[in-house]
Amino acid sequence: MAYATEQEFAAFLAPEPAPAHARRLLDTASDQIAELIQFAVYEVDAEGAPASPEVFGFLTKATIYQAQYLKETGDETGANANVSSMSQGGLSIARALSGSLGSGRTPRYSENAIGVLRTGGLLSIRPRTR
């Protein structure tokens, strides 16, 4: 289930045009947002979609931010998560190494998307009961 439409993504990116593969970006972003909220507790309708328009709004916004992040990093698969630099002419790739300054990996998730989910109370940071 995609949490955002191509039209919503295009409106967000305007005046920049949406990429030709916008649907694929949104589907991948929705899957990644679903990973982040797998333990979130909220009411759903008969189709499994969030019943609350507010919750659905947070998921839509987070998905759009994540799709934008995928578009900007150019890495829909995560294959380049640990590439620190790349050249095309002559093909030169340098991989980041782990060290004291961090993991050396490009984050999988957009900080903006995480912030929206956190604001909406959709990131589980501790066990919750209902």
DSSP file with accessible surface (Angstrom, degrees, kcal/mol):
  #  RESIDUE AA STRUCTURE BP1 BP2  ACC     N-H-->O    O-->H-N    N-H-->O    O-->H-N    TCO  KAPPA ALPHA  PHI   PSI    X-CA   Y-CA   Z-CA
    1    1 A M              0   0  124      0, 0.0     2,-0.4     0, 0.0     0, 0.0   0.000 360.0 360.0 360.0 122.0    0.0    0.0    0.0
    2    2 A A        -     0   0   35      1,-0.1    25,-0.1    28,-0.0    58,-0.1  -0.692 360.0-156.6 -83.6 135.4    1.5    3.3   -1.1
    3    3 A Y  S    S+     0   0   22     -2,-0.4     2,-0.3    23,-0.3    -1,-0.1   0.496  75.9  40.6 -89.1  -6.6    0.9    6.1    1.4
    4    4 A A  S    S-     0   0    3     22,-0.1     2,-0.2    59,-0.1    26,-0.1  -0.988  74.7-130.3-142.5 151.5    1.3    8.9   -1.2
    5    5 A T     >  -     0   0   57     -2,-0.3     4,-2.2     1,-0.1     5,-0.2  -0.566  27.4-114.2 -96.3 163.4    0.2    9.5   -4.7
    6    6 A E  H  > S+     0   0   81      1,-0.2     4,-2.8     2,-0.2     5,-0.2   0.863 118.6  55.6 -62.3 -35.2    2.2   10.6   -7.7
    7    7 A Q  H  > S+     0   0  142      2,-0.2     4,-2.4     1,-0.2    -1,-0.2   0.906 107.4  48.1 -65.7 -40.7    0.2   13.8   -7.7
    8    8 A E  H  > S+     0   0   80      2,-0.2     4,-2.0     1,-0.2    -2,-0.2   0.909 113.2  48.4 -65.5 -40.4    1.0   14.6   -4.1
    9    9 A F  H  X S+     0   0    0     -4,-2.2     4,-2.3     2,-0.2    -2,-0.2   0.929 111.6  49.2 -64.6 -45.1    4.7   13.9   -4.8
   10   10 A A  H  X S+     0   0   38     -4,-2.8     4,-1.4     1,-0.2    -2,-0.2   0.905 110.3  51.0 -61.6 -41.7    4.7   16.1   -7.9
   11   11 A A  H  < S+     0   0   75     -4,-2.4    -1,-0.2     1,-0.2    -2,-0.2   0.901 110.7  49.5 -63.9 -38.2    3.0   18.9   -6.0
   12   12 A F  H  < S+     0   0   81     -4,-2.0    -2,-0.2     1,-0.2    -1,-0.2   0.901 113.7  45.0 -65.8 -42.0    5.7   18.6   -3.3
   13   13 A L  H >< S+     0   0   11     -4,-2.3     3,-1.7    -5,-0.1    -1,-0.2   0.675  94.5 157.0 -77.2 -18.6    8.5   18.7   -5.8
   14   14 A A  T 3<  +     0   0   61     -4,-1.4    -3,-0.0     1,-0.3    -4,-0.0  -0.170  57.7  29.2 -54.0 140.6    7.1   21.6   -7.8
   15   15 A P  T 3  S+     0   0  137      0, 0.0    -1,-0.3     0, 0.0    -2,-0.1  -0.999 116.4  71.1 -84.9  -4.4    8.4   23.6   -9.6
   16   16 A E  S <  S-     0   0   87     -3,-1.7     2,-0.1    -4,-0.1    -3,-0.0  -0.510  94.2-114.0 -68.3 136.7   10.8   20.8  -10.2
   17   17 A P        -     0   0  105      0, 0.0    -1,-0.1     0, 0.0     3,-0.1  -0.403  27.6-106.4 -72.7 150.8    9.1   18.0  -12.2
   18   18 A A        -     0   0   37      1,-0.1    -8,-0.1    -2,-0.1     4,-0.0  -0.466  43.1-104.5 -69.5 145.9    8.5   14.6  -10.7
   19   19 A P    >   -     0   0   27      0, 0.0     3,-1.6     0, 0.0     4,-0.2  -0.323  25.1-112.3 -70.7 159.7   10.8   11.9  -12.1
   20   20 A A  T 3  S+     0   0  113      1,-0.3     3,-0.3     2,-0.1    -2,-0.1   0.792 118.5  52.0 -62.1 -26.9    9.5    9.4  -14.6
   21   21 A H  T 3> S+     0   0   60      1,-0.2     4,-2.3     2,-0.1    -1,-0.3  -0.011  70.3 126.2-100.6  32.0    9.9    6.7  -12.0
   22   22 A A  H <> S+     0   0    2     -3,-1.6     4,-2.7     1,-0.2     5,-0.2   0.887  70.1  54.7 -57.7 -42.6    7.9    8.5   -9.3
   23   23 A R  H  > S+     0   0   78     -3,-0.3     4,-2.5     1,-0.2    -1,-0.2   0.925 109.1  47.8 -59.8 -43.5    5.6    5.6   -8.8
   24   24 A R  H  > S+     0   0  132      2,-0.2     4,-2.6     1,-0.2     5,-0.2   0.918 111.5  50.4 -64.4 -42.4    8.5    3.2   -8.1
   25   25 A L  H  X S+     0   0    0     -4,-2.3     4,-2.9     1,-0.2    -2,-0.2   0.918 112.1  47.8 -59.9 -44.0   10.1    5.7   -5.7
   26   26 A L  H  X S+     0   0    0     -4,-2.7     4,-2.7     2,-0.2   -23,-0.3   0.883 111.4  50.0 -66.7 -38.7    6.8    6.1   -3.8
   27   27 A D  H  X S+     0   0   69     -4,-2.5     4,-2.1    -5,-0.2    -2,-0.2   0.936 114.4  44.3 -64.4 -44.3    6.3    2.3   -3.6
   28   28 A T  H  X S+     0   0   34     -4,-2.6     4,-2.2     2,-0.2    -2,-0.2   0.930 114.2  49.7 -65.3 -44.2    9.8    1.8   -2.3
   29   29 A A  H  X S+     0   0    0     -4,-2.9     4,-2.7    -5,-0.2     5,-0.2   0.909 109.4  51.9 -61.6 -41.9    9.4    4.8    0.1
   30   30 A S  H  X S+     0   0    1     -4,-2.7     4,-2.5     1,-0.2    -1,-0.2   0.910 109.1  50.4 -61.9 -41.7    6.1    3.4    1.4
   31   31 A D  H  X S+     0   0   99     -4,-2.1     4,-1.7     2,-0.2    -1,-0.2   0.908 111.6  48.3 -61.7 -40.8    7.7    0.0    2.0
   32   32 A Q  H  X S+     0   0   10     -4,-2.2     4,-1.7     2,-0.2    -2,-0.2   0.891 110.8  49.7 -69.8 -37.2   10.5    1.7    4.0
   33   33 A I  H  X S+     0   0    0     -4,-2.7     4,-1.9     1,-0.2    -2,-0.2   0.917 107.4  55.5 -65.6 -40.1    8.1    3.8    6.0
   34   34 A A  H  < S+     0   0   39     -4,-2.5     4,-0.3     1,-0.2    -1,-0.2   0.874 104.8  54.1 -59.2 -36.6    6.2    0.5    6.8
   35   35 A E  H >< S+     0   0   74     -4,-1.7     3,-0.8     1,-0.2    -1,-0.2   0.912 109.1  48.2 -60.7 -43.7    9.5   -0.9    8.1
   36   36 A L  H 3< S+     0   0   38     -4,-1.7    88,-0.5     1,-0.2     3,-0.3   0.807 117.4  39.8 -68.3 -31.4    9.8    2.1   10.5
   37   37 A I  T >< S+     0   0    8     -4,-1.9     3,-2.5     1,-0.2    -1,-0.2   0.233  74.6 120.3-105.0  16.0    6.3    1.9   11.8
   38   38 A Q  T <  S+     0   0  133     -3,-0.8    -1,-0.2    -4,-0.3    -2,-0.1   0.744  84.1  38.2 -57.2 -22.5    5.9   -1.8   12.1
   39   39 A F  T 3  S+     0   0  147     -3,-0.3    -1,-0.3    83,-0.2    89,-0.2   0.287  88.6 121.7-110.2  10.6    5.2   -1.6   15.8
   40   40 A A    <   -     0   0   18     -3,-2.5     2,-0.5    82,-0.2    82,-0.1  -0.418  55.5-138.6 -71.3 149.9    3.1    1.6   15.8
   41   41 A V        +     0   0   48     -2,-0.1     2,-0.3    88,-0.1    -2,-0.1  -0.953  41.3 133.1-115.3 119.6   -0.4    1.3   17.2
   42   42 A Y        -     0   0   57     -2,-0.5     2,-0.2    80,-0.0    80,-0.0  -0.976  55.9 -91.6-158.1 157.6   -3.2    3.1   15.4
   43   43 A E        -     0   0  112     -2,-0.3     8,-2.5     7,-0.0     9,-0.6  -0.485  40.9-163.5 -72.7 143.4   -6.7    2.3   14.2
   44   44 A V  B     -A   50   0A  74      6,-0.3     2,-0.1     7,-0.2     5,-0.0  -0.883  13.0-125.2-125.4 159.4   -7.2    0.9   10.7
   45   45 A D    >   -     0   0   65      4,-2.8     3,-1.9    -2,-0.3     6,-0.1  -0.206  48.8 -78.6 -89.7-173.3  -10.2    0.6    8.4
   46   46 A A  T 3  S+     0   0  101      1,-0.3    -1,-0.0     2,-0.1     5,-0.0   0.777 132.3  51.0 -60.6 -27.8  -11.4   -2.6    6.7
   47   47 A E  T 3  S-     0   0  158      2,-0.1    -1,-0.3     3,-0.0     0, 0.0   0.430 120.1-106.9 -88.5  -2.1   -8.6   -2.3    4.0
   48   48 A G  S <  S+     0   0   40     -3,-1.9    -2,-0.1     1,-0.3     3,-0.1   0.524  76.7 134.4  89.1   4.6   -5.9   -1.9    6.6
   49   49 A A  S    S-     0   0   10      1,-0.1    -4,-2.8     2,-0.0    -1,-0.3  -0.541  71.0 -83.7 -83.5 152.6   -5.4    1.8    5.9
   50   50 A P  B     -A   44   0A   9      0, 0.0    -6,-0.3     0, 0.0    -1,-0.1  -0.331  33.4-151.9 -55.6 131.5   -5.1    4.2    8.8
   51   51 A A  S    S+     0   0   56     -8,-2.5    -7,-0.2    -6,-0.1     3,-0.0   0.803  75.8  78.6 -76.2 -29.2   -8.6    5.2    9.9
   52   52 A S  S  > S-     0   0   42     -9,-0.6     4,-2.6     1,-0.2     5,-0.2  -0.694  70.3-150.2 -84.9 126.1   -7.4    8.6   11.2
   53   53 A P  H  > S+     0   0  114      0, 0.0     4,-2.4     0, 0.0    -1,-0.2   0.853 100.1  56.6 -60.4 -31.6   -6.9   11.3    8.5
   54   54 A E  H  > S+     0   0  134      2,-0.2     4,-2.0     1,-0.2     5,-0.2   0.941 108.4  44.7 -65.2 -46.3   -4.2   12.8   10.8
   55   55 A V  H  > S+     0   0   22      1,-0.2     4,-2.3     2,-0.2     5,-0.2   0.937 113.3  50.8 -63.2 -44.8   -2.2    9.5   11.0
   56   56 A F  H  X S+     0   0   63     -4,-2.6     4,-2.7     1,-0.2    -1,-0.2   0.900 107.9  54.6 -61.4 -36.7   -2.6    9.0    7.2
   57   57 A G  H  X S+     0   0   37     -4,-2.4     4,-2.6    -5,-0.2    -1,-0.2   0.907 107.2  49.2 -62.4 -42.6   -1.3   12.6    6.7
   58   58 A F  H  X S+     0   0   44     -4,-2.0     4,-2.5     2,-0.2    -1,-0.2   0.917 112.8  48.0 -62.1 -41.9    1.8   11.8    8.7
   59   59 A L  H  X S+     0   0    0     -4,-2.3     4,-2.3     2,-0.2    -2,-0.2   0.896 111.6  50.1 -67.2 -37.8    2.4    8.7    6.7
   60   60 A T  H  X S+     0   0   15     -4,-2.7     4,-2.4     2,-0.2    -2,-0.2   0.951 113.1  45.4 -63.6 -48.6    1.9   10.6    3.4
   61   61 A K  H  X S+     0   0  110     -4,-2.6     4,-2.5     1,-0.2    -2,-0.2   0.926 113.7  49.0 -63.7 -42.7    4.3   13.3    4.4
   62   62 A A  H  X S+     0   0    0     -4,-2.5     4,-2.5     1,-0.2    -1,-0.2   0.908 111.2  50.9 -63.3 -40.0    6.9   10.8    5.6
   63   63 A T  H  X S+     0   0    0     -4,-2.3     4,-2.9     2,-0.2    -1,-0.2   0.910 109.4  50.0 -65.0 -41.6    6.6    8.8    2.4
   64   64 A I  H  X S+     0   0   14     -4,-2.4     4,-2.6     2,-0.2    -2,-0.2   0.937 111.5  48.2 -64.2 -43.3    7.0   11.9    0.3
   65   65 A Y  H  X S+     0   0   46     -4,-2.5     4,-2.3     2,-0.2    -2,-0.2   0.914 113.1  48.4 -62.1 -41.2   10.2   12.9    2.2
   66   66 A Q  H  X S+     0   0    0     -4,-2.5     4,-2.5     2,-0.2    -2,-0.2   0.916 111.1  49.6 -67.0 -40.3   11.5    9.4    1.9
   67   67 A A  H  X S+     0   0    0     -4,-2.9     4,-2.5     2,-0.2    -2,-0.2   0.907 110.8  50.4 -63.9 -40.4   10.8    9.3   -1.9
   68   68 A Q  H  X S+     0   0   55     -4,-2.6     4,-2.8     2,-0.2    -1,-0.2   0.918 109.7  51.2 -62.5 -41.4   12.5   12.6   -2.3
   69   69 A Y  H  X S+     0   0   50     -4,-2.3     4,-2.7     2,-0.2     5,-0.3   0.927 110.0  48.7 -61.7 -44.1   15.5   11.2   -0.3
   70   70 A L  H  X>S+     0   0    5     -4,-2.5     4,-1.6     1,-0.2     5,-0.7   0.908 112.5  49.5 -62.1 -41.4   15.7    8.2   -2.6
   71   71 A K  H  <5S+     0   0   43     -4,-2.5    -2,-0.2     2,-0.2    -1,-0.2   0.930 113.6  45.2 -62.6 -45.9   15.5   10.5   -5.6
   72   72 A E  H  <5S+     0   0  117     -4,-2.8    -2,-0.2     1,-0.2    -1,-0.2   0.867 116.5  43.6 -70.4 -37.2   18.3   12.7   -4.3
   73   73 A T  H  <5S-     0   0   57     -4,-2.7    -1,-0.2    -5,-0.2    -2,-0.2   0.731  96.0-142.3 -80.0 -20.5   20.6   10.0   -3.3
   74   74 A G  T  <5 +     0   0   59     -4,-1.6     2,-0.4    -5,-0.3    -3,-0.2   0.727  66.1 114.8  67.8  21.5   19.9    8.0   -6.5
   75   75 A D      < +     0   0   21     -5,-0.7     3,-0.2    -6,-0.2    -1,-0.1  -0.709  26.4 159.2-129.7  83.3   20.0    4.8   -4.5
   76   76 A E  S    S+     0   0   43     -2,-0.4    -1,-0.1     1,-0.2    -6,-0.1   0.748  79.7  45.6 -73.5 -24.1   16.7    3.0   -4.5
   77   77 A T  S    S-     0   0  112     -7,-0.1    -1,-0.2     0, 0.0    -2,-0.1   0.615 103.1-121.5 -96.8 -15.8   18.2   -0.4   -3.6
   78   78 A G  S >  S+     0   0   30     -3,-0.2     3,-1.6    30,-0.0     4,-0.2   0.488  74.0 128.3  85.2   3.3   20.6    0.6   -0.9
   79   79 A A  T 3  S+     0   0   63      1,-0.3     3,-0.3     2,-0.1    -4,-0.0   0.784  73.3  46.4 -63.9 -27.6   23.5   -0.8   -2.9
   80   80 A N  T >  S+     0   0   59      1,-0.2     3,-1.8     2,-0.1    -1,-0.3   0.169  75.1 118.3-101.1  20.8   25.5    2.4   -2.5
   81   81 A A  T <  S+     0   0   10     -3,-1.6    25,-4.7     1,-0.3    -1,-0.2   0.794  83.6  35.5 -60.3 -29.6   24.9    2.8    1.2
   82   82 A N  T 3  S+     0   0   47     -3,-0.3    14,-2.6    23,-0.3     2,-0.6   0.137  86.9 116.6-113.9  24.2   28.6    2.6    2.0
   83   83 A V  E <   -B   95   0B  21     -3,-1.8    12,-0.3    12,-0.3     3,-0.1  -0.799  38.1-176.6 -90.8 123.0   30.0    4.4   -1.0
   84   84 A S  E     +     0   0B  76     10,-2.4     2,-0.3    -2,-0.6    11,-0.2   0.747  68.6   1.8 -91.6 -26.3   31.8    7.5    0.0
   85   85 A S  E     -B   94   0B  62      9,-1.5     9,-2.3     2,-0.0     2,-0.3  -0.985  61.8-171.6-156.7 156.7   32.7    8.7   -3.5
   86   86 A M  E     -B   93   0B 102     -2,-0.3     2,-0.3     7,-0.2     7,-0.2  -0.994   5.7-166.7-152.0 141.9   32.2    7.7   -7.0
   87   87 A S  E   > -B   92   0B  61      5,-2.0     5,-1.0    -2,-0.3     3,-0.0  -0.936   7.1-160.5-123.3 153.5   33.4    8.7  -10.5
   88   88 A Q  T > 5S+     0   0  180     -2,-0.3     3,-1.4     3,-0.2     2,-0.7   0.868  73.0  72.4-102.0 -47.4   31.9    7.7  -13.8
   89   89 A G  T 3 5S+     0   0   79      1,-0.3    -1,-0.1     2,-0.1     3,-0.0  -0.555 123.8   1.6 -70.9 111.6   34.5    8.3  -16.4
   90   90 A G  T 3 5S-     0   0   80     -2,-0.7    -1,-0.3     1,-0.1    -2,-0.1   0.418 112.7-106.1  89.5  -4.5   37.1    5.6  -15.7
   91   91 A L  T < 5 +     0   0  127     -3,-1.4     2,-0.4     1,-0.2    -3,-0.2   0.933  49.0 175.7  47.6  96.8   34.9    4.2  -12.9
   92   92 A S  E   < +B   87   0B  68     -5,-1.0    -5,-2.0     2,-0.0     2,-0.4  -0.963   0.8 176.1-130.1 114.5   36.4    5.0   -9.5
   93   93 A I  E     -B   86   0B  75     -2,-0.4     2,-0.5    -7,-0.2    -7,-0.2  -0.971   9.7-167.5-121.4 131.5   34.5    4.0   -6.4
   94   94 A A  E     -B   85   0B  39     -9,-2.3   -10,-2.4    -2,-0.4    -9,-1.5  -0.975  13.8-144.6-117.6 128.5   35.7    4.4   -2.8
   95   95 A R  E     -B   83   0B 129     -2,-0.5   -12,-0.3   -12,-0.3     2,-0.1  -0.765  19.0-119.1 -94.0 138.3   33.9    2.7    0.0
   96   96 A A        -     0   0   26    -14,-2.6     2,-0.3    -2,-0.4    -1,-0.0  -0.452  27.4-140.9 -72.4 145.9   33.6    4.4    3.4
   97   97 A L        -     0   0  152     -2,-0.1     2,-0.1     1,-0.0    -1,-0.0  -0.821  18.8-106.0-108.0 150.5   35.2    2.5    6.3
   98   98 A S        +     0   0  104     -2,-0.3     2,-0.3     6,-0.1     5,-0.2  -0.401  57.1 137.8 -68.2 148.7   33.8    2.2    9.8
   99   99 A G  B >   -C  102   0C  51      3,-1.8     3,-1.5    -2,-0.1     5,-0.1  -0.942  66.9 -62.8-171.4-168.8   35.6    4.3   12.4
  100  100 A S  T 3  S+     0   0  127     -2,-0.3     3,-0.1     1,-0.3    -2,-0.1   0.690 121.5  62.9 -70.2 -15.9   35.2    6.6   15.3
  101  101 A L  T 3  S-     0   0  177      1,-0.3    -1,-0.3     2,-0.0     2,-0.3   0.363 120.3 -73.2 -92.5   7.3   33.3    9.1   13.3
  102  102 A G  B <   -C   99   0C  41     -3,-1.5    -3,-1.8     1,-0.1    -1,-0.3  -0.788  64.0 -53.3 131.3-175.1   30.4    6.8   12.6
  103  103 A S        -     0   0   70     -2,-0.3    -1,-0.1    -5,-0.2     3,-0.1   0.674  60.6-130.2 -76.4 -18.5   29.4    3.8   10.5
  104  104 A G        +     0   0   34      1,-0.3     2,-0.3    -3,-0.2    -8,-0.3   0.672  67.0 123.4  77.9  14.4   30.5    5.4    7.2
  105  105 A R        -     0   0  139    -10,-0.1    -1,-0.3   -23,-0.1   -23,-0.3  -0.849  69.6-114.0-110.9 147.2   27.2    4.5    5.6
  106  106 A T        -     0   0   55    -25,-4.7   -23,-0.0    -2,-0.3   -22,-0.0  -0.620  48.7-103.7 -71.4 130.3   24.6    6.6    4.0
  107  107 A P        -     0   0   73      0, 0.0    -1,-0.1     0, 0.0     4,-0.1  -0.257  19.2-141.2 -57.7 143.9   21.5    6.5    6.2
  108  108 A R  S    S+     0   0  110      2,-0.1     2,-0.4     1,-0.1    -2,-0.0   0.800  82.7  51.6 -74.0 -30.6   18.7    4.3    4.8
  109  109 A Y  S    S-     0   0   49    -40,-0.0     2,-0.2   -77,-0.0    -1,-0.1  -0.869  88.1-109.8-116.6 145.9   16.0    6.7    6.0
  110  110 A S     >  -     0   0    7     -2,-0.4     4,-2.4     1,-0.1     5,-0.2  -0.462  18.9-139.3 -67.6 133.5   15.4   10.4    5.4
  111  111 A E  H  > S+     0   0  128      1,-0.2     4,-2.4     2,-0.2    -1,-0.1   0.864 105.9  54.7 -61.6 -34.9   15.9   12.4    8.6
  112  112 A N  H  > S+     0   0   87      2,-0.2     4,-2.2     1,-0.2    -1,-0.2   0.914 107.8  48.5 -64.8 -42.3   12.8   14.5    7.5
  113  113 A A  H  > S+     0   0    0      2,-0.2     4,-2.3     1,-0.2    -2,-0.2   0.931 111.6  49.4 -63.7 -43.3   10.7   11.3    7.3
  114  114 A I  H  X S+     0   0   24     -4,-2.4     4,-2.6     1,-0.2    -2,-0.2   0.917 109.7  52.4 -62.4 -41.6   11.9   10.1   10.7
  115  115 A G  H  X S+     0   0   21     -4,-2.4     4,-2.7     1,-0.2    -1,-0.2   0.909 108.9  49.3 -61.8 -41.5   11.0   13.5   12.2
  116  116 A V  H  X S+     0   0   15     -4,-2.2     4,-2.2     2,-0.2    -1,-0.2   0.931 112.7  47.2 -63.8 -44.4    7.5   13.4   10.8
  117  117 A L  H  <>S+     0   0    0     -4,-2.3     5,-2.9     2,-0.2     6,-0.6   0.897 112.2  50.2 -65.1 -38.8    6.9    9.9   12.1
  118  118 A R  H ><5S+     0   0  149     -4,-2.6     3,-1.5    -5,-0.2    -2,-0.2   0.940 110.4  49.7 -63.7 -45.5    8.3   10.9   15.5
  119  119 A T  H 3<5S+     0   0  113     -4,-2.7    -2,-0.2     1,-0.3    -1,-0.2   0.881 110.5  51.0 -60.3 -38.6    6.1   14.0   15.6
  120  120 A G  T 3<5S-     0   0   21     -4,-2.2    -1,-0.3    -5,-0.2    -2,-0.2   0.444 114.1-117.3 -79.8  -0.1    3.1   11.8   14.7
  121  121 A G  T < 5S+     0   0   40     -3,-1.5    -3,-0.2    -4,-0.3    -2,-0.1   0.766  80.0 123.4  71.2  26.1    3.9    9.3   17.5
  122  122 A L      < +     0   0    4     -5,-2.9     2,-0.6    -6,-0.2    -4,-0.2   0.454  43.3  88.2-102.0  -2.3    4.4    6.6   15.0
  123  123 A L  S    S-     0   0   32     -6,-0.6     2,-0.7    -5,-0.1   -86,-0.1  -0.875  72.5-140.8 -97.4 121.0    8.0    5.5   15.9
  124  124 A S        +     0   0   43     -2,-0.6   -84,-0.1   -88,-0.5    -2,-0.1  -0.709  32.7 162.5 -81.6 115.7    8.0    2.9   18.6
  125  125 A I  S    S+     0   0  140     -2,-0.7    -1,-0.2     1,-0.3    -2,-0.0   0.476  71.1  13.7-110.3  -6.9   10.9    3.7   20.9
  126  126 A R  S    S-     0   0  168     -3,-0.1    -1,-0.3     0, 0.0     0, 0.0  -0.973  99.2 -74.9-157.6 158.7    9.6    1.5   23.7
  127  127 A P        -     0   0  130      0, 0.0     2,-0.4     0, 0.0    -2,-0.0  -0.296  48.6-162.7 -58.7 140.5    7.0   -1.2   24.1
  128  128 A R        -     0   0  121    -89,-0.2     2,-0.3    -4,-0.0    -4,-0.0  -0.958   5.7-155.0-124.2 147.4    3.4    0.1   24.1
  129  129 A T              0   0  142     -2,-0.4   -88,-0.1   -88,-0.0     0, 0.0  -0.838 360.0 360.0-117.2 159.3    0.3   -1.6   25.3
  130  130 A R              0   0  194     -2,-0.3    -2,-0.0     0, 0.0     0, 0.0  -0.875 360.0 360.0-117.0 360.0   -3.2   -0.9   24.2
